[in-house]
Amino acid sequence: MANIQKLDPCASPLDYYGSELRRLREANSLKQGQLGDIIFCTGSLIGQIETTKKVPTRDFSERVDAALGTDGVFSRLIGLVLRSQLPTWFQPYAEMESRAAYISTYQAQLVYGLLQTGDYARALLGVEHPGKVDEVLAGRMERQRILARENPPALWVILSEAALLQEVGGRDVMRAQLARLLDFRDDPWVQIQVLPFSVGQHTGMMGSFTLLRFDDDPDLFYMENYDHGHMTANPQLIKERSVGYARLQATALSPEDSATLIARVMEERYEEQS
């Protein structure tokens, strides 16, 4: 007799997803292999997702909804599942980020997460999460969906020149990442500025930080250290950082000149190898 693993749907969003997948599959009188045949995957993968050994994807969820006639249950649930794969200390920020109407961020060393390519993000996450890169990467890519929604937040990103020069994942990965930044030149909701080394001392030298503004809630200030984040609605701190950010905007290259610099670095530093 097969040893059926018991599931606790209250343990986590992933456990709930797995238990619902098993329950609704069985309600349709389908074995794992049969459902796998319908949605073009293996029965083994179905079993691994049901027992939380694998994290489902959005494409998988959509195919399951279609196969089981679940009216979008799994397509709605997958966002919560993928967000739960982010580091626990980061999840509160990701939740607030997804609700923000306006995001302004200064990044001292790396490309902001909402603008990262999958390969760039994978290289970064492989350093801190070598055992679960796919899961954490899925959570990071899920964050980026807010830029594609009907009413996206306004996003203003100031990148230190260091973010263009710090090689992550190799030359090809960096070239693709800088090309990705250039893709936003015609996006009315995304503005990217580069803060060149030549400006000298500036108001962002204590590190990366982000300001979130909302339609109906107080503004938030966020910054993070090695393994934890700090988020506050302290009005005085937000006032000081907002002024500091305005100074960074005034000091940085214009969006047009920033795109020119990004393109030049992409060609000169990360040119394609013959």
N, C-alpha and C positions, 0 to 999 in steps of 0.2 A: 504493500500500500504506500502510495506516495506521501512523503512528509510535507504537508502543506504549512508554510510559514504563516503564523498568525500576525496580523497587522493591527497597529494601533493608530487609527485615523487621526487621533488627537495629538500625536507625537510631533508632527511637523506638517507643513504644506505638502512636502514630498510624500509623506506617509498617507496623507489624505488622498492625494492624487492616485497613489498606487492602490489603495483600498477601493476607491471608486472605480478605477479601471477594472479591477477584478470583479467587483459586484455587478457592474453593468455588462461586462463580457459574459459572465455566467448567466445573467438575466436574459441574455440573447442566445443562450445555449451554445456558446462557442468555446472551443478549446483554444489555448494560447496559439497553437500552430494554425488553426483555422482563421483566427483574427489576423495573424501575421500574413497569411496568404492574401487576405482581402486588402490589407493596407501596404503590401509589398515590403514586408520585413520578416525577420525570423520569429518563430515562437519563443525562442530563447530570449530575444530582446523584450518581448512582451512580459515574460516572466521576470526579467531583471528590473524592469520598470515597476512592475507590481510589487516587488519586494524591496524597492528603493536602492537597488544596487546600481542602477543607471538613472540618470536624470533625463526626462523626456525633452524633446525639442518642440518648438511651436509648430513646425510642419507635421511632426508626429501627432500632435494634439488635434490639429485640424483634420487629419486623415481619420483619426479615431472617431471624432465627432460625426464625420460623414458616414463612416461604416456602421456605427451603433445608433445613429439617429438621435444623438443626445442634445441637439439644439444648442451647440456651442459651449457645453459645460466645460470641456477640457481646454478649449481655446481661451475661455475666460480665466480658468484656474492656472494656466501655465505661467502667466505673468507673476503671480504670487509665488509659485514654485521656484522660478528662476531667480527672483529677487532674494529668496531665502538662501540661495547658494552664495550670495555675497558674504564677506566677513561680517560677523554679528555686530561688531562695533560700527560698521559702515552702513548698515541697513536703515537706521533712522534718517541719515542724510539722504540716501537714495529715495526714500519715501517723500521727503520734503522737496527734493530736486524735481521729482515727477509732477509735483503740484505747483511749482513756481511759475509765475508769469514772466519773470525777468531774471536771468542768471548772468552775473558778471564775475569773472574769475581771472586771477593772475596765477600763472604756472611758472615756477622758477626753474624747472628742470625737464619736465615731461609734457607731452601733449595731453590736454584735458581728456578725461575718459570718454566723454560724449563724441569726441572727434577721432578717436583711435581706430585704426584698422584692426581686423581680427588678428593678423600676424604680429603687429606691434604689441597689442595687448597680450597675446599668448607669450611672447618673449618676456614681457615684464612679469606676468603672473607665474611663469615657470620658475622664477627665482624664489618667490615666497610660498608658492603652493604647488610644488612639484608633483604631489600625489593626487591632486584634483584640479588640474589645469582646465580640463574641459568643462567642469561644472561651474567654476568661478568665471571662466570666459563667457559661458552662456549668460550668466547674470549680468556681466558688463555689457555685452551686446544688447541685451534686453533693455538696458537703460537708454540706449540710443533711439529707441522707438519713439520717444517723446518728440524728437526732431521731425519725425515724419507724420505726426498726427495732424488733423485738420486745423487745429489752433495751437501751433507749437509755441514754446516760450521764446522770448527774444534772448539770444545768447551772445554775449560780448566776451571774447577771450583775448587776453594779453599774454603772449608767450615770451619768456626770456629767449634771447638768441641761443642760449645754452640748449633749449629744447630741440633746436634744429641741428645742433652739432653733436649732441650726445647720441652716439650710435646705439640703437636698440635693435637686436635681431639680425644685424648685418646690413650690408649696403642695399640689397634689393628691398628689404623690408622698409628701410628708411626712405628710399626713393618713392615707394608706394605710399608711405605715410605722408610725405610732403605733397605728393600729388593729390592725396585725399584732402589736405588742407586747401589746396588751390581749387578743388571742386566747389568749395563754399563761396567763391567770389561772387557768384550771381544769386546767392541765397539771401533774400531780403531780411531774414530773421537771424542770420549769423554774421557777426563781424569779427575779424581776426586781425590783431595788431601784434607786431613783433617789437620787443624792447631791446634795442641793440646794446652790446657791451659798451659802446662809446658814450652812453649817457652818464656813466660813472655811478655814484651813489644815488639811490632812489628809495621810494617809500615801500617797496616790496622786498627789501633785502632781508627781512626776518623770515621770509618763506612764502610759499603758495597760500592763497586764501580765496574764498568764494563768498559772494553776497547773493542772497536769494530774496526776491521781492514777490509778493503775492497780491492777488486782487482784494482779498478780504482778511488777511492775517498780517501780523507784524513781520517786518523784515528779519532775516536771520543772517548771522555771520558764521562761517564755518572754516576751520583749518584742522589739519591733522598732523600727527607725529608718526613715529615708526609703526605703531600698532594700535592706535586709537585716534578718534576724532573728537573735536570739541565744537559744539554748536550752541549759540547763544542769541537771545533777542535783546541783550543789553543795549538800550538806546544810545548811551554815550559811546560805547565801543563801535556800534554800527555807524554812528556819525563820523567818528575818527577814521574808520576804515573806508567809508564812502568818499571822504575827502582825499584820503591817500590813493584810492583807486582813480579818482578824477585826475589826480596829478600824474599817475601812470599813463592814463589815456592821452594826456596832453604831451607827455614826454616821448611816448612810443612813436614809431613810424605810422604814417597813415595806413589805412587798410590797403590802398593801392600800392604804396611803396613797400608795405610788408609782403604783399604777394610777389612783387618783383624780387625781393630778397629771398623769399622761400624758393622761387623758381631758380634763382642763381645758385643757391646752396645745393638744390637738388641736382642740377646739372654739373656743377664743379666738384662737389664733394662725393656725390653718390651716382655719378654717371654710370651708365650701363657698360658692363665689361664686354669687350669683343671676344 
